[in-house]
Amino acid sequence: MKRAQLFQLAQQLQPKLTNWRRDFHRNPEIGYEEVRTSGIVAEHLESLGLEVIRNVGKTGVVGLLRGETDGPTIALRADMDALPIQDQKSAEYSSQVEGKAHLCGHDAHTTILMGAAELLTGLGRPKSGNIKFVFQPAEEGLAGARAMIQDGVLENPKVEAIAGLHMTPGQDTGTVGVSKGVAFASADRLVIRVFGKGGHAARPHEGIDAIAVSAQVITALQNIASRLVDPLEPVVVTIGKITGGYMGTAIAPEVEMIGTVRTLSPALRERMPALIEQVVSGVCASFGAGHEVIYGDGYPVVVNDLGMVDLLTETVDGLDWAKGWSSISPSTGGEDFAFYCEQIPGVFFRLGSGNEEERTRYPLHHPMFDLDETAMPYGVGILSSVALEFLARNTTSEGERTK
């Protein structure tokens, strides 16, 4: 089949894609709660005649399109979870669940992979090799990828490569952006507690003001990037939540700060706990305050395999209907696709989902986030083309495979 026909088939799926995506958008489920979503996915894959396994990594689903003969296996991955943020859109498909919404495009990711499964299954079994459809839970901070790997998603049959995408409102609809090498930052959790001494607000010299100390800590943390790290090495330290004190007329005896640390270098990531401890301990000691730093390893750096990047870009170049690709800078956002890339060659790319309408240009995680749904057939066509191209390039005769 000509690659042009793939997009025609993908466009024919537009009504289904729109209905699926809007249904998921109305009924969001956050990490490890994707029971309804995974049920719909599993039923769809089963209706296509695929081999289906449910409850992988708790609420994940895996479908397998097995080839006529043994060969390499490529996985295509989509995440299914929503965010614990209130949807503020007024669209007819806005979230119907209080405090939860698909504001990162995962509803579209799930929909696109469902469409790719239908398209590829409709073409018949591959002559050689397999395509595994990985519907993953809990990407948003709960490491669903790691849970699926622990449950064997990369085995039986063994997966040799993986591809995934993310909707991107900052790119025009259908365009592809990909980073060569490092693509997304590590994302680690940071908790800092400052222990002072309570007292009356009118006599601050008798206490140790944990809030005042914390303010100095927050400021000093920014000097890690500007003075303690090579300026050519990106690093972000953000405190997103601070809690402390009881009332306006009392010195706060304790403050807790919660934040995140992002780096694009695995080596710098290893250094960050010591650098943060150095800064926090120094500031607290100067005021006579105590402290505690809790540094939790989160998501590793996403490193795109250069061979898989070439596969993606050469595939897109060969598609007359594609809108082209561009090489883009790494993102300081985190992505648990990193866990797959630690195990096998992978490529994670960004698919443009923004048009001239303002509603499609709100950033990820914004309460007004929405997307241009005509981007979804491009996702279906590109993922399907990448899978077919991978099998075509890596399939050899049985004799050659056993040499």
C-alpha positions as CSV (number, residue, x, y, z in Angstrom):
1,M,0.0,0.0,0.0
2,K,1.2,3.5,-0.9
3,R,1.9,5.8,2.1
4,A,-0.6,8.3,0.6
5,Q,-3.4,5.8,1.1
6,L,-2.5,5.6,4.8
7,F,-3.5,9.2,5.4
8,Q,-6.7,8.8,3.3
9,L,-7.6,5.9,5.6
10,A,-6.7,8.0,8.7
11,Q,-8.9,10.9,7.5
12,Q,-11.8,8.5,7.1
13,L,-11.5,7.8,10.8
14,Q,-11.9,11.4,11.7
15,P,-15.5,11.1,12.9
16,K,-14.5,8.1,15.2
17,L,-11.5,9.9,16.4
18,T,-13.5,13.0,17.3
19,N,-16.1,11.0,19.1
20,W,-13.5,9.0,21.1
21,R,-11.5,12.0,22.1
22,R,-14.6,14.0,23.2
23,D,-15.9,11.1,25.2
24,F,-12.6,10.7,27.0
25,H,-12.5,14.5,27.5
26,R,-15.9,14.5,29.2
27,N,-14.9,11.6,31.4
28,P,-11.3,12.1,32.6
29,E,-9.6,9.7,34.9
30,I,-6.3,10.5,36.7
31,G,-3.4,8.2,37.2
32,Y,-4.2,4.5,38.0
33,E,-7.9,5.3,38.0
34,E,-8.3,4.8,34.2
35,V,-10.7,2.0,34.6
36,R,-13.4,3.3,32.2
37,T,-10.8,4.5,29.7
38,S,-8.9,1.3,29.6
39,G,-12.1,-0.7,29.3
40,I,-13.1,1.2,26.2
41,V,-9.6,0.8,24.8
42,A,-9.5,-3.0,25.5
43,E,-13.0,-3.5,23.9
44,H,-11.9,-1.7,20.8
45,L,-8.7,-3.7,20.4
46,E,-10.6,-6.9,21.0
47,S,-13.1,-5.9,18.3
48,L,-10.2,-5.7,15.9
49,G,-9.2,-9.2,16.6
50,L,-5.9,-8.3,18.4
51,E,-4.3,-10.2,21.2
52,V,-5.2,-8.1,24.2
53,I,-3.9,-8.0,27.8
54,R,-5.6,-5.9,30.4
55,N,-4.4,-4.6,33.8
56,V,-0.7,-4.2,32.7
57,G,0.9,-1.8,35.2
58,K,-2.4,-1.8,37.1
59,T,-4.7,-0.1,34.5
60,G,-2.7,-0.3,31.3
61,V,-3.8,-2.2,28.2
62,V,-1.6,-3.9,25.5
63,G,-2.7,-5.0,22.1
64,L,-0.6,-7.1,19.8
65,L,-0.8,-7.3,16.0
66,R,1.2,-10.4,15.3
67,G,2.9,-10.9,12.0
68,E,2.6,-13.9,9.7
69,T,6.2,-14.9,10.6
70,D,8.6,-14.1,13.4
71,G,10.4,-10.8,13.2
72,P,11.2,-7.6,15.1
73,T,8.6,-5.9,17.3
74,I,8.0,-2.2,17.5
75,A,5.8,-0.7,20.2
76,L,3.6,2.4,19.8
77,R,2.7,4.1,23.1
78,A,0.0,6.4,24.3
79,D,-0.7,7.7,27.8
80,M,-4.3,7.7,29.1
81,D,-4.4,9.7,32.3
82,A,-5.9,13.2,33.0
83,L,-4.8,15.9,35.4
84,P,-6.2,16.9,38.8
85,I,-7.1,20.4,37.4
86,Q,-10.5,22.0,37.0
87,D,-11.6,22.4,33.3
88,Q,-12.6,26.0,32.6
89,K,-13.6,25.6,29.0
90,S,-17.2,26.1,27.9
91,A,-17.1,23.5,25.1
92,E,-19.9,20.9,24.9
93,Y,-17.3,18.2,25.6
94,S,-15.8,19.9,28.7
95,S,-15.0,17.7,31.6
96,Q,-17.9,16.5,33.6
97,V,-15.8,15.5,36.5
98,E,-15.1,18.1,39.2
99,G,-11.4,18.9,39.6
100,K,-10.2,16.6,36.8
101,A,-9.6,17.3,33.1
102,H,-7.6,16.2,30.0
103,L,-5.5,19.4,29.8
104,C,-2.4,17.7,28.4
105,G,-3.7,16.0,25.4
106,H,-3.6,12.4,26.6
107,D,-7.2,11.9,25.5
108,A,-6.0,12.6,21.9
109,H,-2.9,10.4,22.4
110,T,-5.2,7.5,23.4
111,T,-7.5,8.2,20.5
112,I,-4.7,8.4,18.0
113,L,-3.3,5.0,19.0
114,M,-6.8,3.5,18.9
115,G,-7.0,4.8,15.3
116,A,-3.6,3.5,14.4
117,A,-4.5,0.1,15.8
118,E,-7.7,0.1,13.6
119,L,-5.8,1.3,10.5
120,L,-2.9,-1.1,10.8
121,T,-5.2,-4.1,11.6
122,G,-7.3,-3.2,8.5
123,L,-4.2,-3.6,6.4
124,G,-3.8,-7.2,7.5
125,R,-1.0,-8.9,9.5
126,P,2.5,-7.8,8.7
127,K,4.5,-10.3,6.6
128,S,7.1,-10.4,9.3
129,G,7.4,-8.9,12.8
130,N,4.9,-7.5,15.2
131,I,3.3,-4.2,16.3
132,K,2.5,-3.7,20.0
133,F,0.0,-1.0,21.0
134,V,0.8,0.2,24.5
135,F,-1.9,2.2,26.3
136,Q,-0.2,3.4,29.5
137,P,-1.7,4.8,32.7
138,A,-0.3,7.4,35.1
139,E,2.2,9.4,33.1
140,E,1.5,12.5,35.1
141,G,4.0,12.0,38.0
142,L,3.1,8.4,38.9
143,A,5.5,6.6,36.6
144,G,3.0,4.4,34.7
145,A,5.7,3.5,32.2
146,R,7.9,2.0,34.9
147,A,4.9,0.0,36.2
148,M,4.2,-1.4,32.7
149,I,7.8,-2.3,32.2
150,Q,7.8,-4.1,35.5
151,D,4.8,-6.0,34.4
152,G,6.6,-7.2,31.2
153,V,5.2,-4.8,28.5
154,L,8.6,-5.0,26.7
155,E,8.6,-8.8,26.6
156,N,6.5,-11.6,25.0
157,P,7.4,-10.8,22.3
158,K,10.4,-8.8,23.1
159,V,10.1,-5.2,21.9
160,E,13.1,-3.8,20.0
161,A,12.0,-0.2,19.5
162,I,9.3,2.2,20.6
163,A,7.7,5.4,19.3
164,G,5.3,7.9,20.9
165,L,4.0,11.4,20.4
166,H,2.7,14.4,22.4
167,M,0.2,17.0,21.2
168,T,1.8,20.5,21.1
169,P,-0.2,23.6,20.9
170,G,2.8,25.8,20.1
171,Q,3.2,24.0,16.7
172,D,0.9,24.3,13.7
173,T,-1.5,21.4,13.2
174,G,0.1,18.3,11.8
175,T,3.7,19.5,11.9
176,V,6.3,17.3,13.6
177,G,9.0,18.5,16.0
178,V,11.7,16.2,17.2
179,S,14.8,16.6,19.3
180,K,18.0,14.7,18.3
181,G,19.3,13.1,21.5
182,V,18.1,14.7,24.7
183,A,14.4,15.5,24.3
184,F,12.9,16.0,27.8
185,A,14.4,16.9,31.1
186,S,14.6,14.7,34.2
187,A,11.9,15.6,36.7
188,D,12.6,15.1,40.4
189,R,10.6,16.0,43.4
190,L,12.0,18.3,46.1
191,V,10.8,18.8,49.7
192,I,12.5,21.3,52.0
193,R,11.6,21.8,55.6
194,V,12.9,24.7,57.6
195,F,12.7,24.4,61.4
196,G,12.7,27.7,63.4
197,K,11.4,28.8,66.8
198,G,8.0,30.3,67.3
199,G,7.2,33.5,69.2
200,H,5.3,36.7,69.1
201,A,5.4,38.6,65.8
202,A,6.1,41.8,67.7
203,R,9.3,40.4,69.2
204,P,11.0,38.5,66.2
205,H,14.4,38.6,67.8
206,E,13.2,36.1,70.4
207,G,12.3,33.5,67.8
208,I,13.6,32.1,64.6
209,D,11.3,33.0,61.8
210,A,11.0,30.0,59.5
211,I,9.1,32.0,56.9
212,A,11.8,34.6,56.6
213,V,14.5,31.9,56.4
214,S,12.5,30.1,53.7
215,A,12.3,33.3,51.7
216,Q,16.1,33.4,51.7
217,V,16.3,29.7,50.8
218,I,14.1,30.2,47.8
219,T,16.2,33.1,46.6
220,A,19.4,31.3,47.2
221,L,18.3,28.2,45.3
222,Q,18.2,30.2,42.1
223,N,22.0,30.9,42.5
224,I,22.6,27.2,41.8
225,A,21.8,27.9,38.1
226,S,23.5,31.2,38.0
227,R,26.6,30.6,40.1
228,L,27.2,26.9,40.9
229,V,26.5,25.2,37.5
230,D,28.0,25.7,34.1
231,P,25.8,28.3,32.4
232,L,25.7,26.1,29.4
233,E,24.0,23.4,31.4
234,P,20.2,24.1,31.8
235,V,18.7,23.5,35.3
236,V,15.4,24.6,36.8
237,V,14.7,24.6,40.5
238,T,11.1,25.7,41.2
239,I,9.2,25.8,44.5
240,G,5.6,25.4,43.7
241,K,4.0,25.1,47.2
242,I,4.9,26.6,50.5
243,T,3.1,26.0,53.8
244,G,3.9,27.4,57.2
245,G,2.7,29.5,60.1
246,Y,-0.5,29.8,62.1
247,M,-1.6,33.4,62.2
248,G,-0.4,36.9,61.3
249,T,0.7,37.8,64.8
250,A,3.0,34.8,65.4
251,I,6.4,33.8,64.3
252,A,6.2,30.6,62.2
253,P,8.2,27.8,63.8
254,E,8.2,25.6,60.7
255,V,7.8,25.8,56.9
256,E,7.5,23.1,54.3
257,M,8.3,23.8,50.6
258,I,7.6,21.5,47.8
259,G,9.1,21.8,44.3
260,T,10.7,20.2,41.3
261,V,14.2,20.0,39.8
262,R,14.7,19.7,36.1
263,T,18.0,19.0,34.2
264,L,18.9,17.9,30.7
265,S,22.1,16.2,31.8
266,P,22.1,12.9,33.7
267,A,25.5,13.9,35.2
268,L,24.1,17.2,36.5
269,R,21.0,15.4,37.8
270,E,23.3,13.3,40.0
271,R,24.9,16.5,41.4
272,M,21.7,18.3,42.2
273,P,20.9,16.8,45.6
274,A,24.3,17.7,47.0
275,L,24.1,21.3,45.6
276,I,20.7,21.8,47.1
277,E,21.7,20.5,50.4
278,Q,24.8,22.8,50.4
279,V,22.7,25.9,49.7
280,V,19.8,25.1,52.1
281,S,22.1,24.1,55.0
282,G,24.2,27.3,54.5
283,V,21.3,29.6,54.6
284,C,19.6,27.9,57.5
285,A,22.8,27.8,59.5
286,S,23.2,31.6,59.1
287,F,19.9,32.2,60.8
288,G,20.2,29.4,63.4
289,A,17.5,27.4,61.8
290,G,17.4,23.6,61.3
291,H,16.4,22.0,58.0
292,E,15.6,18.8,56.1
293,V,16.0,18.1,52.4
294,I,14.1,15.2,50.8
295,Y,15.1,14.6,47.2
296,G,13.0,12.1,45.4
297,D,14.1,10.6,42.1
298,G,11.3,11.1,39.5
299,Y,11.7,10.7,35.8
300,P,15.0,10.3,34.0
301,V,16.1,12.4,31.0
302,V,14.4,11.3,27.8
303,V,17.1,10.6,25.2
304,N,15.9,9.9,21.7
305,D,17.8,7.2,19.9
306,L,19.5,8.8,16.8
307,G,18.7,5.9,14.6
308,M,15.0,6.1,15.6
309,V,15.0,9.9,15.0
310,D,16.4,9.2,11.5
311,L,13.6,6.6,11.0
312,L,11.0,9.1,12.0
313,T,12.3,12.0,9.9
314,E,13.0,9.9,6.8
315,T,9.5,8.5,7.1
316,V,7.9,11.9,7.3
317,D,10.0,13.1,4.4
318,G,8.6,10.3,2.3
319,L,5.0,11.2,3.1
320,D,3.5,13.5,0.5
321,W,0.7,14.5,2.8
322,A,2.9,15.2,5.9
323,K,3.5,18.8,6.9
324,G,7.1,18.3,7.5
325,W,9.3,18.1,10.5
326,S,11.7,20.4,12.3
327,S,14.6,19.8,14.7
328,I,13.6,21.4,18.0
329,S,15.3,22.2,21.3
330,P,14.8,19.9,24.3
331,S,12.0,20.6,26.7
332,T,12.4,21.1,30.4
333,G,9.1,19.3,30.8
334,G,9.3,15.7,32.2
335,E,8.0,12.6,30.5
336,D,8.1,9.0,31.7
337,F,8.6,7.8,28.2
338,A,12.2,8.1,29.5
339,F,11.9,4.7,31.2
340,Y,11.3,3.0,27.9
341,C,14.2,4.8,26.3
342,E,16.5,3.5,29.1
343,Q,15.6,-0.1,28.0
344,I,15.3,0.1,24.2
345,P,15.8,2.6,21.3
346,G,13.0,5.0,21.2
347,V,11.8,8.2,19.6
348,F,9.3,10.7,21.2
349,F,8.1,13.5,19.0
350,R,5.8,16.4,19.2
351,L,2.7,16.7,17.0
352,G,1.4,20.2,16.3
353,S,-2.2,20.7,17.4
354,G,-2.6,24.5,17.2
355,N,-4.3,26.6,14.6
356,E,-5.5,30.2,14.2
357,E,-8.2,29.7,16.9
358,E,-7.1,31.0,20.3
359,R,-8.6,28.0,22.1
360,T,-6.0,25.7,20.5
361,R,-3.0,27.8,21.6
362,Y,-3.3,27.6,25.4
363,P,-0.3,25.8,26.8
364,L,-0.3,22.3,28.3
365,H,-1.8,22.1,31.8
366,H,-3.7,25.3,31.3
367,P,-7.3,25.1,32.5
368,M,-8.5,26.3,29.1
369,F,-6.3,23.8,27.1
370,D,-7.9,22.5,23.9
371,L,-6.6,21.3,20.6
372,D,-7.4,21.2,16.9
373,E,-8.9,17.7,16.4
374,T,-7.9,17.6,12.7
375,A,-4.3,16.9,14.0
376,M,-5.4,13.4,15.1
377,P,-5.4,11.8,11.6
378,Y,-1.8,13.1,11.1
379,G,-0.9,11.3,14.3
380,V,-2.6,8.1,13.2
381,G,-0.9,8.3,9.8
382,I,2.6,9.1,11.1
383,L,2.7,6.5,13.9
384,S,1.3,3.9,11.5
385,S,3.9,4.8,8.9
386,V,6.8,4.7,11.4
387,A,5.7,1.2,12.5
388,L,5.5,-0.1,9.0
389,E,8.8,1.5,8.0
390,F,10.6,0.0,11.1
391,L,9.4,-3.5,10.2
392,A,10.3,-3.0,6.5
393,R,13.9,-1.9,7.4
394,N,14.5,-4.5,10.1
395,T,12.9,-7.6,8.6
396,T,15.2,-10.2,7.1
397,S,14.8,-13.7,5.8
398,E,14.7,-16.4,8.4
399,G,18.1,-17.6,7.1
400,E,19.7,-14.3,7.6
401,R,18.3,-13.9,11.1
402,T,19.8,-17.2,12.2
403,K,23.3,-16.7,10.8
